[in-house]
């Protein structure tokens, strides 16, 4: 990105990745009304909120897409990558045509911020539509002596998996609060599937968790909830300032939800993070349009698989977390316009039909 202006880069977004789109039944894969289009979609893992949402969407697309015209049959294939940053890199290598991601990590890629500072990517895909808003917060093991975030220093702390975009966001917040340097020596690096066991083995005293859309916890956190006695950790002034100084989030006091135990308080300080689907240029305008239409018309079926999935029965909700400066996929853009949603503040992307 250093060799071109940010605006030039945004105009060129989507140029890489054509080799990864698989055309079936003699179709080019772009959605010409015949054959099928297969779309590889990067997700962190199946136990995450966005992974569960993508898998729920995949089931609905499978049921509905044979009837779409002129897009033809669409095959939505969720693929675990280990995190949003790996998904973005896989997209740049031509292995994915779409992905789930938090806005924070997409903005980090656009601005060449960590984890893309040393290894920037050439592009990010177009914005498509909202998946969910997550409410990150800190919880601690009962008996750990941790009541506020000021008590975390010297404690064994799990700030989400190291490959995740959310982990980068958490690190940035604590760095902005001037706390990360003191926390880092005792940071525990583990995947979501290992954290419940790590707590039971006394290798973790506190962790970052999140709820989704005021509905539920991700699958990995429900396992932690079932196997450990926990309480919420209140946010101290230093961390609150760090949250407010971090792009793409803010401090928000919310009611505790999702946990099936008494968390010691009815409220907790959180730092929200917004997530979307992102579509590459290799997804044609017609396919993008139909995917948006499917989400709008089948939201109840999708929410059966992931209740935190945004309510797209109101199409305006699909666009409510758009980033400035990054184009919207033309199919989604046109669908929203047809539904009367004002997207005039955003650029309509272009694709090769």
PyMOL commands that set and color helices and strands:
alter all, ss='L'
color gray80, all
select helices_A, chain A and resi 6-11+18-20+49-67+84-92+103-110+149-152+165-176+180-186+192-200+219-227+237-244+285-297+299-305+315-319+330-338
alter helices_A, ss='H'
color red, helices_A
select strands_A, chain A and resi 22-24+36-43+73-80+98-102+126-141+157-158+206-212+216-217+230-232+251-255+267-279
alter strands_A, ss='S'
color yellow, strands_A
deselect
rebuild
show_as cartoon
